Amino acid sequence: MAPHTPLLFTAVRTEDGRVRDLLVSDGRIAAYDPAEPPADCVTVDAAGALALPSPVDAHIHPDKTTWGGPWLSREPAHSLRDLIEGDVRARSRIPAAVGERAGALMDHAVARGTRAMRAHVDVAPVHGLSGVRGVRAAADARRHLLDVQIVAFPQLGLISEPGTAELLEQALSEGADILGGLDPLGIDGDMHGQLDFLFATALARNVPLDIHLHDGGAGGLRQVAEIARRTVAAELRGRVTLSHVFCLADLDGDELARTAELLAEAGISLTTCALGADPVLPTASLTGHGVLVAAGSDGVRDAWSPFGDGDMIARAHLLAYRTDARTDAELAACYRLVAHGGAALLGLPGSRLAIGDPADFVLLAAGSVAEAVVDRPAPRLVVRAGRVVARDGRLV
């Protein structure tokens, strides 16, 4: 089949419950129920499957994964520093190269519907730039399947790990798109030192920022306020993301509203991952105040955790479970966050399956968005830029 062959998907269930024929042409949604489909179009029977916009993984660490390789036994860990140091030791026990492991995970994610991901990749003297180069090679080999943004991430620390700053700048010239940060207080013990470097480099290199913030309590909130202040002062609205932001999970009432308004005014986006016992952002309150929130897998079968599978439909399910979503509207909001929130955070064209939108969608065995979030079925078909790229959980 030629790359731009029009496809007519028959018997597609839309979000409003109707069953319609959907024409895709030149990578976009061309028409619903066309009276005269193009003579050269190929018909694909959707058999009543539900069409939903493809999800986006806004926070994932593919360089750490063991996906597709042998089982890795994890060490006990009682702190963030334990996990970081255990991860470094574990790398020597993982036989496959970064590109091979990351590529296997990307293939699985695409087969489960993912259209794009923001990949946080470790940069440190002990690793050099092997992670950035490996993930970039894997992403470039799959550019027809998904979009990948790479964050140069100082997992071992920035100010506290000499040589990392220079490597981060080098990474931005060798495949990384975004500059990352990590707990300026909790890891580096120097909020202003780390933030001075991050904001100065972001401005000099004209790149966005994505900062991990695990620190809770007053210390975490202090960093949120300082990052918001610097974002406005540097005129970086819309180009700064805070990931995890556990300190926001304990807020409610007026304090949550004030903090949400601060973030919205600064144009700072957030990501949450709905992991295990970790705090989860109060997504409904934040989005209600105009804050852009997206979701991600975080680590997938790595030294940090044996769990995760890169399936963002399943992640919408976890987010719904962790936030006690019960009504159809609440469940659908979790999928919107995974699909539309993720696309907006990565700066991708939105796909609400309206005429003219990118033809990036999944076809699922479900009667509604809410049912899909609860049942988390593997897609019957995954469509990327108007082409069927996966069927029944496998690439084609």
C-alpha positions in Angstrom: 0.0 0.0 0.0 1.4 3.4 -0.9 2.1 5.8 2.0 -0.7 8.2 1.1 -3.3 5.7 0.0 -6.7 6.9 1.3 -8.3 4.6 3.9 -12.0 4.2 4.6 -12.6 2.8 8.0 -16.2 1.4 8.1 -18.4 1.0 11.1 -16.3 3.2 13.4 -17.9 4.0 16.8 -17.3 7.7 17.7 -17.2 9.2 21.2 -20.8 10.3 20.9 -21.9 6.7 20.4 -22.7 6.9 16.6 -21.4 4.3 14.2 -20.0 6.0 11.1 -17.6 5.5 8.2 -14.3 7.5 8.6 -12.2 8.5 5.6 -8.5 9.2 6.1 -6.4 10.9 3.4 -2.9 12.4 3.3 -2.4 11.7 7.0 -5.5 13.6 8.1 -9.2 13.0 8.9 -10.8 13.8 5.6 -14.5 13.1 6.0 -17.2 11.2 7.9 -19.7 9.1 5.9 -18.4 10.3 2.5 -21.0 10.0 -0.2 -18.4 9.2 -2.8 -15.1 7.8 -1.4 -12.0 8.1 -3.6 -11.8 5.3 -6.2 -8.4 4.3 -5.0 -9.2 4.1 -1.3 -8.7 0.9 0.7 -11.6 -0.2 3.0 -10.8 -1.3 6.6 -13.6 -2.8 8.6 -13.6 -1.4 12.1 -16.4 -3.7 13.2 -17.9 -1.2 15.6 -14.6 -0.5 17.5 -14.4 2.8 19.3 -12.1 5.5 17.8 -10.1 7.5 20.3 -7.2 10.0 19.8 -3.8 8.2 20.3 -2.3 8.8 23.8 1.0 10.5 24.5 3.6 9.4 27.1 4.7 12.8 28.5 7.3 11.3 30.9 9.3 8.1 30.4 12.8 6.9 31.0 13.6 4.5 28.1 17.3 4.5 28.6 16.9 2.6 32.0 14.5 -0.1 30.8 15.2 -3.8 30.6 12.3 -4.3 28.2 12.9 -7.3 25.9 15.8 -8.6 28.0 16.4 -11.0 30.9 14.8 -10.4 34.3 16.6 -7.9 36.6 16.4 -8.4 40.3 16.1 -5.1 42.2 18.0 -4.0 45.3 16.2 -2.8 48.5 16.0 1.0 48.6 14.8 3.3 51.3 15.4 6.7 49.7 15.7 8.5 46.4 19.5 8.5 46.7 19.3 4.7 47.3 17.4 4.3 44.1 19.8 6.5 42.1 22.9 4.7 43.3 21.2 1.2 42.8 20.4 2.2 39.2 24.0 3.0 38.5 25.2 -0.3 39.8 22.4 -2.2 37.9 23.5 -0.8 34.5 26.6 -3.1 34.5 24.2 -6.1 34.8 22.1 -5.2 31.8 23.6 -6.9 28.7 21.7 -5.1 25.9 22.7 -1.7 24.6 20.6 1.4 25.3 19.3 1.7 21.7 18.2 -1.9 21.6 16.3 -1.8 24.9 14.8 1.7 24.2 13.8 0.6 20.7 12.0 -2.5 22.0 10.1 -0.4 24.5 9.2 2.1 21.8 7.9 -0.6 19.6 5.7 -2.0 22.4 4.4 1.5 23.2 3.4 2.2 19.6 1.6 -1.2 19.3 -0.4 -0.1 22.4 -1.3 3.2 20.7 1.3 5.8 21.8 1.9 8.5 19.2 4.7 10.4 21.0 6.8 10.4 24.1 9.0 12.7 26.1 12.1 10.6 27.0 14.1 11.6 30.1 17.7 10.2 29.5 20.4 10.2 32.1 23.4 12.4 31.6 26.3 12.1 34.1 30.0 11.5 34.0 29.5 7.8 34.8 27.3 7.4 31.8 28.6 10.1 29.4 26.2 10.6 26.5 25.6 6.9 25.7 22.0 7.2 26.8 21.2 10.2 24.7 22.9 8.7 21.6 21.2 5.4 22.1 17.7 6.7 22.6 18.2 9.2 19.7 19.2 6.4 17.4 16.2 4.3 18.4 13.9 7.2 17.9 15.3 8.2 14.5 14.8 4.6 13.3 11.1 4.9 14.3 10.3 8.4 13.2 7.6 7.1 11.0 5.9 5.5 14.1 6.2 8.1 16.8 7.6 11.5 17.8 10.2 11.4 20.5 11.5 14.4 22.5 14.7 13.8 24.5 15.4 15.5 27.8 19.0 15.6 29.0 18.4 14.6 32.6 21.0 15.0 35.4 19.8 11.9 37.4 22.8 11.9 39.7 22.7 15.6 40.4 23.9 18.7 38.6 25.8 21.1 41.0 26.7 18.1 43.2 28.1 16.0 40.4 31.1 17.8 38.8 31.2 17.5 35.0 27.5 17.1 34.6 26.8 20.7 33.5 29.3 20.4 30.6 27.8 17.1 29.5 24.2 18.6 29.6 25.3 21.3 27.2 27.0 18.8 25.0 23.9 16.6 25.0 21.9 19.5 23.6 24.2 19.4 20.6 24.0 15.7 20.2 20.4 14.7 20.1 18.7 16.1 23.2 15.8 18.6 22.7 15.1 19.7 26.3 17.2 20.5 29.3 16.3 18.7 32.5 16.7 19.4 36.2 16.3 17.4 39.4 15.4 18.5 42.9 17.5 21.6 43.3 17.2 21.4 47.1 16.8 17.7 47.7 19.6 16.4 45.5 21.9 19.3 44.9 21.3 21.2 48.1 21.6 24.4 46.1 18.4 25.7 44.6 19.8 28.9 43.2 22.9 27.3 41.8 21.0 24.7 39.9 18.3 27.1 38.7 20.8 29.7 37.6 22.4 27.1 35.3 19.1 25.7 34.0 17.5 29.1 33.1 20.7 30.6 31.7 21.3 27.6 29.5 17.7 27.4 28.4 17.8 31.0 27.3 21.2 30.7 25.7 20.3 27.5 23.8 16.7 28.3 23.2 15.4 25.0 24.7 12.6 24.2 27.0 13.1 23.0 30.6 11.6 19.9 32.3 12.5 19.6 36.0 11.9 16.6 38.2 10.6 17.8 41.6 10.2 15.0 44.2 10.8 17.2 47.2 7.6 17.5 49.3 6.3 20.0 51.9 7.4 23.5 52.3 10.8 22.9 50.6 9.0 21.6 47.5 6.6 24.6 47.4 9.5 27.0 47.8 11.1 25.6 44.7 7.8 25.7 42.8 7.4 29.4 43.6 11.0 30.2 42.6 10.7 28.3 39.4 7.5 30.2 38.6 9.2 33.5 39.4 12.1 32.8 37.2 9.9 31.5 34.3 8.0 34.8 34.2 11.1 36.9 34.5 12.8 35.0 31.7 9.7 35.1 29.5 9.7 31.3 29.3 5.9 30.9 29.7 4.8 27.7 28.0 8.4 26.3 27.9 8.8 25.0 31.5 7.5 21.6 32.8 7.6 20.3 36.4 7.5 16.5 36.7 6.0 14.7 39.6 5.7 17.7 41.9 4.8 15.7 44.9 4.5 18.8 47.1 1.2 19.7 45.4 -0.5 16.5 46.3 -1.0 17.6 49.9 -2.6 20.9 49.1 -6.3 21.7 49.1 -8.6 24.6 49.4 -7.3 28.1 49.1 -3.6 27.0 49.2 -4.1 24.7 46.2 -6.0 27.4 44.3 -3.3 30.0 44.9 -0.6 27.6 43.8 -2.6 26.5 40.7 -3.1 30.2 39.8 0.6 30.8 40.2 1.5 28.0 37.8 -1.2 28.9 35.3 0.0 32.5 35.2 3.6 31.4 34.7 2.5 28.9 32.0 4.2 26.0 33.7 3.0 22.5 32.7 3.0 19.5 35.0 3.3 15.7 34.6 2.1 13.0 36.9 2.6 9.2 36.7 0.2 7.6 39.2 2.9 5.4 40.5 2.6 2.9 43.4 2.6 4.8 46.7 3.8 8.0 45.2 1.6 11.1 45.5 -0.6 11.9 42.5 -1.4 15.4 41.4 -4.9 16.7 42.0 -5.5 16.8 38.3 -9.1 18.0 38.3 -8.4 21.0 40.5 -5.2 22.0 38.6 -6.8 21.7 35.1 -9.8 23.6 36.4 -7.5 26.5 37.2 -6.0 26.4 33.7 -2.9 24.4 34.4 -1.8 22.1 31.6 -1.3 18.6 33.1 -0.2 15.4 31.2 0.8 11.9 32.3 3.6 9.4 31.7 4.9 6.0 32.4 8.0 7.1 34.3 10.3 4.0 34.7 9.4 0.8 32.8 10.9 -2.4 34.2 14.1 -0.9 35.3 16.3 -0.9 38.4 13.8 1.4 40.1 10.8 -0.8 39.7 9.8 -4.1 38.1 6.5 -2.6 37.0 5.4 -0.5 34.0 4.7 -1.5 30.4 4.6 1.8 28.4 0.9 1.4 27.7 -0.7 4.8 28.1 -4.3 3.5 27.9 -3.4 1.4 31.0 -1.8 4.6 32.5 -5.2 6.4 32.1 -6.7 3.5 34.0 -4.1 3.9 36.8 -4.7 7.6 37.0 -8.4 7.1 37.2 -8.0 4.5 40.0 -5.6 6.7 42.0 -7.8 9.8 41.7 -11.0 7.8 42.6 -12.7 8.6 39.2 -16.1 7.0 39.2 -18.4 8.8 36.8 -18.2 8.6 33.1 -17.1 12.3 33.0 -14.3 11.7 35.5 -13.1 8.6 33.7 -13.1 10.4 30.3 -11.2 13.3 31.9 -8.4 10.9 32.7 -8.2 9.8 29.0 -8.3 13.4 27.8 -5.3 14.2 30.1 -3.3 11.3 28.6 -4.2 12.1 25.0 -4.9 15.9 24.7 -2.9 17.0 27.7 0.1 15.0 26.5 -0.1 16.3 22.9 -0.4 19.9 24.2 2.6 19.5 26.5 4.8 18.2 23.7 3.6 20.9 21.3 2.0 18.4 18.9 -1.0 19.2 16.7 -4.2 18.3 18.6 -6.1 15.3 17.3 -9.8 15.3 18.4 -10.7 13.3 15.3 -12.4 16.3 13.7 -12.1 16.8 10.0 -8.6 18.2 9.2 -7.0 16.8 12.4 -4.0 14.4 12.2 -5.1 10.8 11.6 -3.5 9.5 14.8 -6.0 7.3 16.6 -6.7 3.9 18.1 -9.6 1.6 17.5 -10.7 -0.3 20.7 -13.2 -2.9 21.8 -15.2 -0.5 24.0 -18.6 1.2 23.9 -17.4 4.5 25.4 -14.3 6.3 26.6 -15.2 5.5 30.2 -15.4 1.8 29.4 -12.1 1.9 27.6 -10.4 3.5 30.6 -11.7 0.8 32.9 -11.2 -2.2 30.6 -7.9 -0.9 29.1 -8.1 -3.1 26.0 -5.2 -3.5 23.6 -6.0 -1.6 20.4 -7.4 -3.6 17.6 -5.8 -1.1 15.2 -3.3 1.8 15.7 -3.3 4.4 13.0 -0.4 6.8 12.7 -0.5 9.7 10.1 -3.2 7.8 8.2 -1.4 4.4 8.1 -2.3 1.3 10.1 0.9 0.6 12.0 -0.2 -2.0 14.6 -2.9 -4.6 14.8 -4.0 -6.5 18.0 -1.1 -5.3 20.0 1.6 -6.0 17.4 3.4 -3.8 14.8 2.5 -4.6 11.2 
